[in-house]
Amino acid sequence: MALQLWETLKEAITAYTGLSPATFFTVLALLWAVYYVATGLFGSSDDHIHQRSTAFEEQMEPLPPPVQLGEITEEELKQYDGSDSKKPLLMAIKGQIYDVSQSRMFYGPGGPYALFAGKDASRALAKMSFEEKDLTGDISGLGPFELDALQDWEYKFMSKYVKVGTIKKTTVPVTEGDASGEASGAAETDTKPTEDGPSQTPVTGSEEKSSPADTKEE
């Protein structure tokens, strides 16, 4: 029975395709291989596009409202450099802290300004510097042009981002030794003579000498 079916199939292949059974099955195998490769290529491309669209949708999700932090130290500000996606992305200019989470593509990890995040980058922005030594809020010694550039950056941040806090200023404590030194210095200043030279003492009436003009002739 199976042999009769095989003979009938061979005759049908030859009659309808004009090919021998061996050639027909070879062509069929090649077509299946081409189909398998093509579906693999297009399927991986579709998966890649789907992954990119999913990442884009996640990025476009609405951001949580900015949280007011109040006054924090520079060390505490470093926690908001974008390394933790659950925390807001913060940056400071002239001691004022702003939430820049909406510009994560610029200030977040991998962005062109990522090294400014979590810091007061006033000096670096004024000088347009990416050096580590300029990543500070110290703006002493800057020229007029650099201060104007920093002012432009501050206006931009004030108009675009929400201020969420300020950087706590660190004060240098005065020790007892310094206080006693200042007090002793002040005491020495009070006891120091004003000028060197002979001192003048007031002349009493008994010590005054009469001039010849004051004596009367007898």
Disulfide bonds with the S-S distance in Angstrom:
none
